[in-house]
Amino acid sequence: MIMEVSKVKPSVLIRIKNFISNKFFYDDMKIIDLKCAIVAGTPLVRIDTDEGINGLAQIESTKNYIKPHVLFYKRFLVGEDPTNIERILLKIHRLGGFKPWGSAVSAIEMALWDIIGKITGLPVYKLLGGKIRERVLVYNTLTGVSLDEEAKGFTPEDYAQMAKKKKSHPFGFKIFKFPIGFHGGKYGKVPDSFYGEIWEGPPHPLRGHPTEKGIRYTIECVRALRDVLGEEVGLALDCGPGFSVPGAIKLAKSLEEYNILWLEDLITGDYYPYTEVKAYHFVRSRSPIPIHTGEQIYSRYGFKYLIEKQAVDIIGPDPCDVGGLAETSFIARFAEMYQVLIAPHSGLNGPIFLNATIHLAASLPLNFIALECPFAPNKAWWNGELVKGMPVIKNGYVEVPDNPGFGIELKEHVACKYIEPDEEDFFTSKGR
């Protein structure tokens, strides 16, 4: 059937014309540069093309060590067609690894999606298969002031105070996640809460078996949270890693009455580049509360046995560490076949990363619960100072943006004030 041009809406004709012109105009597009700079404390990755189109992505780490790791991949990108994402990933995906070494590969993949979106004039969710949901449910871990900044002794009263602040947040979050137990060293601040040693300095200085005092203390803190939040708000707990297997089971059983959404990272995950599938399966089979893990894991292969063995109820891959948006999408669909749910992790990367994951979440299958959103409005990245198109959160949801690419634009004239002195060329392009 031939379409009659006279019956086509003008807006559709414009889209067709732009698509055709762009296809021919960018048919021989090539990557000419890969850059990384620390902007306002966050690593920003940029891929430049010879047609003047660039793509952006963010990395969670705030350390300078990540920059040379990103630039290591430049040799594999220059000269490639940025629209051939799979071809490029065949070259670099095998070189990534357990967090944080998968972050460079992931950021590169996301920046490439941003480029394709800008070329075609399409939002990235359409390139990922289209959106299943018009808005994305997000859950909150930070609301601008962390528990560490508020609390003095991490008492139940401290948790209650923070819960009140979170519940009254204008974004109307419907799910909150709080750190307890070994996460963030909470047990290290409560004498005799576990059998083990307190190591000096991060990361993850604590691990061991909880004492009766430690379990009772945790119960009191969770009870304080639930008393404030009520049953209408979802409550998830970030617990470790660090619990012994019997300690994890005991904790889960002791918290059964508080209707916890999930217990996250109870045991392994951060100490070595693997996740102990058998141990998680043992904990899950005895826990009355759903078990969640996955933010440290790289690639679909890292999730394969965790999902196949149904060792956890919920996986939480971080798109910025697991290999990117398409990799996360593959993992989610694989998990759906085994009735495993997904609640993706998100660090304090910034709004560019959040927008990217909103596009992803919009296209994920029905095993999706919610996307982590550690919103921190006291930072330059989160108050709208550095970007146009900030994600808008209302009643705990984010509307999916329809602008090309990730639908967010860096204010370069502002961002240049937050960049280190030797990195000013980050905002310049060799392309036309």
C-alpha positions as CSV (number, residue, x, y, z in Angstrom):
1,M,0.0,0.0,0.0
2,I,1.4,3.4,-1.0
3,M,1.0,6.2,1.4
4,E,-0.6,9.4,0.0
5,V,1.5,12.4,0.9
6,S,-1.5,14.7,1.0
7,K,-3.0,12.6,3.8
8,V,0.1,12.7,6.0
9,K,0.3,15.2,8.8
10,P,2.9,18.0,8.3
11,S,4.6,17.0,11.5
12,V,5.1,13.5,10.3
13,L,6.5,14.7,7.0
14,I,9.0,16.8,8.8
15,R,10.1,13.8,10.8
16,I,10.5,11.7,7.7
17,K,12.4,14.4,5.9
18,N,14.7,14.9,8.9
19,F,15.3,11.2,9.2
20,I,16.2,10.8,5.5
21,S,18.5,13.8,5.5
22,N,20.2,12.7,8.7
23,K,20.6,9.2,7.4
24,F,22.6,10.4,4.4
25,F,24.3,13.2,6.2
26,Y,25.6,11.0,9.0
27,D,26.1,7.9,6.9
28,D,29.9,8.0,7.2
29,M,30.1,9.5,10.7
30,K,33.2,8.5,12.7
31,I,34.2,8.8,16.3
32,I,37.2,11.2,16.6
33,D,37.7,11.6,20.3
34,L,36.9,10.1,23.8
35,K,37.3,12.4,26.8
36,C,36.8,12.3,30.5
37,A,36.9,15.1,33.0
38,I,35.9,15.6,36.6
39,V,33.1,18.2,36.5
40,A,31.8,19.3,39.9
41,G,33.2,16.2,41.5
42,T,31.7,13.7,39.1
43,P,33.5,12.1,36.1
44,L,31.9,13.1,32.9
45,V,32.5,11.1,29.7
46,R,32.2,12.6,26.2
47,I,32.4,11.0,22.8
48,D,33.0,13.4,19.8
49,T,32.2,12.7,16.2
50,D,33.5,14.2,13.0
51,E,30.0,15.7,12.4
52,G,30.0,17.7,15.6
53,I,27.5,15.5,17.4
54,N,28.6,14.3,20.8
55,G,27.3,12.0,23.5
56,L,27.6,12.4,27.3
57,A,27.5,10.0,30.2
58,Q,28.4,10.1,33.9
59,I,30.3,7.8,36.2
60,E,29.6,7.4,40.0
61,S,33.2,7.5,41.2
62,T,34.5,10.9,42.3
63,K,38.1,9.8,42.0
64,N,40.7,10.9,39.4
65,Y,41.8,7.3,39.0
66,I,38.8,6.6,36.7
67,K,39.9,9.1,34.1
68,P,42.9,7.1,32.8
69,H,40.8,4.0,32.9
70,V,38.2,5.6,30.6
71,L,40.9,7.0,28.2
72,F,42.4,3.5,27.9
73,Y,39.5,2.7,25.6
74,K,40.1,5.6,23.2
75,R,42.3,3.5,20.9
76,F,39.4,1.1,20.3
77,L,36.8,3.8,19.5
78,V,38.5,6.4,17.2
79,G,37.5,5.7,13.6
80,E,34.4,3.6,14.5
81,D,30.9,4.4,13.4
82,P,29.2,5.4,16.7
83,T,25.9,3.9,15.6
84,N,27.5,0.4,15.6
85,I,27.2,0.0,19.3
86,E,27.4,-3.8,19.3
87,R,30.5,-3.8,17.1
88,I,32.2,-1.3,19.5
89,L,31.2,-3.3,22.5
90,L,32.7,-6.5,21.0
91,K,36.0,-4.7,21.2
92,I,35.7,-3.3,24.7
93,H,33.2,-5.2,26.8
94,R,35.5,-8.1,27.6
95,L,38.0,-5.6,29.1
96,G,35.6,-4.4,31.8
97,G,35.2,-5.9,35.3
98,F,33.7,-5.9,38.7
99,K,32.9,-2.5,40.1
100,P,34.3,0.1,39.5
101,W,36.1,-1.3,36.4
102,G,32.9,-1.8,34.4
103,S,32.0,1.9,34.7
104,A,34.2,3.1,31.8
105,V,32.6,0.5,29.4
106,S,29.1,1.4,30.7
107,A,29.6,5.1,30.3
108,I,30.9,4.7,26.7
109,E,27.9,2.6,25.8
110,M,25.5,5.1,27.2
111,A,27.2,8.1,25.4
112,L,26.8,6.1,22.2
113,W,23.1,5.8,22.7
114,D,23.0,9.5,23.4
115,I,24.6,10.2,20.0
116,I,22.2,7.9,18.1
117,G,19.3,9.6,19.7
118,K,20.5,13.0,18.7
119,I,21.2,11.8,15.1
120,T,17.7,10.3,14.7
121,G,15.9,12.9,16.7
122,L,14.5,10.1,18.9
123,P,14.4,9.6,22.6
124,V,16.7,6.7,23.7
125,Y,13.8,4.6,25.0
126,K,12.5,4.2,21.5
127,L,15.9,2.9,20.4
128,L,15.7,0.4,23.3
129,G,12.4,-1.1,22.1
130,G,9.9,1.6,23.2
131,K,8.4,2.4,26.5
132,I,6.2,0.1,28.5
133,R,5.4,2.7,31.1
134,E,4.7,6.5,30.7
135,R,6.3,7.3,34.0
136,V,9.0,5.5,36.1
137,L,8.6,4.8,39.8
138,V,11.8,5.8,41.7
139,Y,12.9,5.0,45.2
140,N,15.0,7.3,47.4
141,T,18.2,6.8,49.4
142,L,19.3,10.4,49.9
143,T,17.2,13.5,50.1
144,G,20.0,16.1,50.2
145,V,21.3,15.3,53.7
146,S,22.6,11.9,54.5
147,L,21.9,9.9,57.6
148,D,25.6,10.2,58.5
149,E,25.3,14.0,58.5
150,E,22.1,14.0,60.6
151,A,22.8,11.2,63.1
152,K,25.2,11.4,66.1
153,G,25.0,7.9,67.4
154,F,22.7,6.2,64.9
155,T,20.1,5.6,67.5
156,P,16.5,4.7,66.7
157,E,15.6,8.3,67.4
158,D,18.1,9.3,64.7
159,Y,16.5,7.0,62.2
160,A,13.0,8.3,63.1
161,Q,14.2,11.9,62.6
162,M,15.5,11.1,59.1
163,A,12.4,9.2,58.2
164,K,10.3,12.2,59.0
165,K,12.4,14.4,56.7
166,K,12.2,11.9,53.9
167,K,8.4,11.3,54.2
168,S,7.8,15.1,54.0
169,H,10.0,15.5,50.9
170,P,8.1,17.4,48.1
171,F,8.9,14.7,45.6
172,G,6.5,12.4,47.4
173,F,8.6,9.3,47.2
174,K,6.7,6.1,47.8
175,I,9.7,3.9,48.6
176,F,12.7,4.7,50.9
177,K,15.9,2.7,51.5
178,F,17.9,3.1,54.7
179,P,21.4,1.8,55.6
180,I,21.5,-0.5,58.6
181,G,23.8,-3.2,60.0
182,F,27.3,-3.3,58.4
183,H,26.3,-0.9,55.6
184,G,28.2,2.3,56.0
185,G,29.8,1.0,59.1
186,K,26.7,1.4,61.3
187,Y,27.6,-1.6,63.5
188,G,31.0,0.0,64.1
189,K,29.3,2.9,65.9
190,V,27.4,0.6,68.3
191,P,29.7,-1.2,70.8
192,D,29.5,-5.0,71.0
193,S,27.0,-5.2,68.0
194,F,29.0,-7.9,66.3
195,Y,31.7,-10.5,66.7
196,G,34.6,-9.3,64.6
197,E,37.2,-6.6,64.2
198,I,36.8,-2.9,63.4
199,W,39.3,-2.2,60.6
200,E,40.6,1.3,60.1
201,G,39.4,3.2,57.1
202,P,37.1,2.4,54.1
203,P,36.0,0.7,52.1
204,H,33.8,-1.7,53.9
205,P,35.8,-2.0,57.2
206,L,33.3,-4.2,59.0
207,R,32.2,-7.8,58.7
208,G,31.2,-10.5,61.1
209,H,28.4,-12.3,63.0
210,P,25.9,-10.0,64.8
211,T,25.5,-10.3,68.6
212,E,22.1,-10.4,70.4
213,K,22.7,-6.7,71.1
214,G,23.3,-6.0,67.4
215,I,20.1,-7.7,66.4
216,R,18.0,-6.0,69.0
217,Y,19.5,-2.6,68.1
218,T,18.6,-3.2,64.4
219,I,15.1,-4.2,65.3
220,E,14.6,-1.0,67.3
221,C,15.9,1.1,64.4
222,V,13.6,-0.6,61.9
223,R,10.6,-0.3,64.3
224,A,11.3,3.4,64.6
225,L,11.4,3.8,60.8
226,R,8.1,1.9,60.3
227,D,6.4,3.8,63.1
228,V,7.1,7.1,61.2
229,L,6.7,5.9,57.6
230,G,3.6,3.8,58.3
231,E,2.4,1.0,56.0
232,E,1.7,3.3,53.0
233,V,5.4,3.8,52.3
234,G,7.7,1.0,51.0
235,L,10.8,0.4,53.3
236,A,13.9,-1.3,51.9
237,L,17.1,-1.9,53.9
238,D,20.7,-1.7,52.7
239,C,22.4,-4.1,55.1
240,G,26.0,-4.9,54.2
241,P,27.8,-6.7,52.9
242,G,29.4,-8.2,55.9
243,F,26.8,-10.5,57.6
244,S,27.6,-14.1,58.2
245,V,25.1,-16.4,56.6
246,P,23.4,-17.5,59.9
247,G,23.5,-13.8,61.0
248,A,21.7,-12.8,57.8
249,I,19.0,-15.4,58.3
250,K,18.5,-14.4,61.9
251,L,18.2,-10.8,60.9
252,A,15.7,-11.5,58.2
253,K,13.5,-13.6,60.6
254,S,13.7,-11.0,63.3
255,L,12.4,-8.3,60.9
256,E,9.5,-10.3,59.4
257,E,6.7,-8.3,61.1
258,Y,7.8,-5.0,59.7
259,N,6.8,-5.7,56.0
260,I,10.3,-4.9,54.6
261,L,10.4,-4.6,50.8
262,W,13.8,-6.1,50.6
263,L,17.2,-6.7,52.4
264,E,20.1,-5.7,50.2
265,D,23.7,-6.9,49.9
266,L,23.6,-8.9,53.1
267,I,26.7,-11.1,52.5
268,T,29.2,-11.1,49.7
269,G,29.5,-8.5,46.9
270,D,32.1,-5.9,47.7
271,Y,35.1,-7.9,49.0
272,Y,36.0,-10.0,46.0
273,P,35.0,-9.9,42.3
274,Y,32.3,-12.5,42.7
275,T,28.9,-13.0,44.3
276,E,28.4,-16.2,46.4
277,V,25.4,-17.8,44.7
278,K,25.1,-20.8,47.0
279,A,25.2,-18.6,50.1
280,Y,22.6,-16.3,48.7
281,H,20.4,-19.2,47.8
282,F,20.7,-20.6,51.3
283,V,19.7,-17.2,52.8
284,R,16.9,-16.7,50.4
285,S,15.4,-20.1,51.0
286,R,15.1,-19.3,54.8
287,S,14.3,-15.6,54.7
288,P,10.7,-14.4,55.0
289,I,11.8,-11.1,53.4
290,P,12.9,-10.7,49.7
291,I,16.6,-10.8,49.2
292,H,18.3,-8.3,46.9
293,T,21.8,-7.9,45.4
294,G,23.7,-7.0,42.3
295,E,25.0,-3.5,42.2
296,Q,28.7,-4.6,42.1
297,I,28.3,-7.2,39.3
298,Y,29.6,-6.8,35.8
299,S,27.9,-8.2,32.7
300,R,25.1,-10.7,32.0
301,Y,27.6,-13.5,32.8
302,G,28.0,-12.2,36.4
303,F,24.2,-12.6,36.8
304,K,23.7,-15.9,35.0
305,Y,23.8,-18.3,37.9
306,L,22.4,-15.9,40.4
307,I,19.3,-15.8,38.2
308,E,19.2,-19.4,37.0
309,K,19.5,-20.7,40.5
310,Q,17.0,-18.2,41.8
311,A,19.4,-17.3,44.5
312,V,17.8,-13.9,45.2
313,D,14.3,-12.5,44.8
314,I,15.4,-9.1,43.3
315,I,18.5,-8.1,41.3
316,G,19.9,-4.6,41.3
317,P,22.3,-4.1,38.5
318,D,23.8,-0.7,38.1
319,P,23.7,0.4,34.4
320,C,26.8,2.4,35.1
321,D,28.8,-0.6,36.2
322,V,27.1,-3.7,34.6
323,G,28.0,-2.7,31.0
324,G,25.4,-0.1,30.0
325,L,21.7,0.2,29.1
326,A,21.4,-2.7,26.6
327,E,23.2,-5.0,29.0
328,T,20.9,-4.1,31.8
329,S,17.9,-4.7,29.5
330,F,19.1,-8.1,28.6
331,I,19.6,-9.1,32.2
332,A,16.1,-7.8,33.1
333,R,14.5,-9.9,30.4
334,F,16.6,-13.0,31.4
335,A,15.5,-12.5,35.0
336,E,11.9,-12.2,34.0
337,M,11.9,-15.8,32.7
338,Y,12.9,-17.0,36.2
339,Q,10.4,-14.8,38.1
340,V,13.2,-12.7,39.5
341,L,12.4,-9.0,40.0
342,I,14.6,-6.0,39.2
343,A,15.2,-2.7,41.0
344,P,18.3,-1.1,39.4
345,H,20.9,0.5,41.5
346,S,22.0,4.1,40.9
347,G,24.8,6.0,42.6
348,L,25.3,9.7,43.0
349,N,26.3,10.1,39.3
350,G,24.1,13.0,38.4
351,P,21.1,13.9,36.3
352,I,22.6,12.9,33.0
353,F,22.9,9.3,34.3
354,L,19.5,9.5,35.9
355,N,17.9,10.6,32.7
356,A,19.7,7.7,30.8
357,T,18.3,5.2,33.3
358,I,14.8,6.6,33.1
359,H,14.8,5.8,29.4
360,L,16.0,2.3,30.2
361,A,13.5,1.8,33.0
362,A,10.6,2.9,30.7
363,S,11.4,0.0,28.4
364,L,12.1,-2.7,31.0
365,P,9.7,-5.7,31.3
366,L,7.1,-6.1,34.0
367,N,9.5,-7.5,36.6
368,F,10.6,-4.0,37.2
369,I,9.9,-2.5,40.6
370,A,11.5,0.9,40.9
371,L,14.7,2.8,40.0
372,E,17.0,4.1,42.7
373,C,17.1,7.9,42.9
374,P,19.6,9.2,45.5
375,F,18.6,12.8,44.8
376,A,20.9,15.4,46.5
377,P,19.7,18.9,45.8
378,N,22.6,20.5,47.7
379,K,25.0,19.5,44.9
380,A,25.6,21.5,41.7
381,W,24.6,18.6,39.6
382,W,21.2,18.2,41.2
383,N,19.9,21.7,41.5
384,G,19.7,22.4,37.8
385,E,22.7,24.7,37.7
386,L,24.7,22.5,35.2
387,V,22.0,21.0,32.9
388,K,18.8,21.8,31.0
389,G,16.1,19.2,31.1
390,M,16.4,18.1,34.8
391,P,14.2,15.0,35.5
392,V,11.0,16.1,37.2
393,I,9.8,13.9,40.1
394,K,6.2,14.1,41.2
395,N,4.4,11.8,43.6
396,G,7.4,9.4,43.5
397,Y,7.4,9.1,39.7
398,V,9.5,10.6,36.9
399,E,7.9,11.4,33.6
400,V,9.8,9.8,30.7
401,P,11.4,12.6,28.5
402,D,10.7,12.8,24.8
403,N,13.6,15.0,23.7
404,P,16.3,13.4,21.4
405,G,18.9,11.3,23.1
406,F,18.7,11.3,26.9
407,G,16.7,14.6,26.7
408,I,19.2,16.5,28.8
409,E,21.7,19.2,27.8
410,L,24.9,20.2,29.6
411,K,25.3,24.0,30.2
412,E,28.9,24.2,29.1
413,H,29.3,27.8,30.0
414,V,28.5,26.9,33.6
415,A,30.2,23.6,33.7
416,C,33.5,25.1,32.7
417,K,33.6,26.8,36.1
418,Y,33.5,23.4,37.8
419,I,36.3,21.8,35.8
420,E,39.9,21.3,36.8
421,P,42.4,23.7,35.3
422,D,44.1,21.2,33.0
423,E,40.9,19.9,31.5
424,E,39.4,22.9,29.7
425,D,39.6,21.2,26.3
426,F,36.9,18.8,27.4
427,F,34.3,21.2,26.0
428,T,36.0,21.7,22.6
429,S,35.5,19.4,19.6
430,K,37.6,18.6,16.6
431,G,34.5,18.0,14.5
432,R,32.7,20.7,12.5
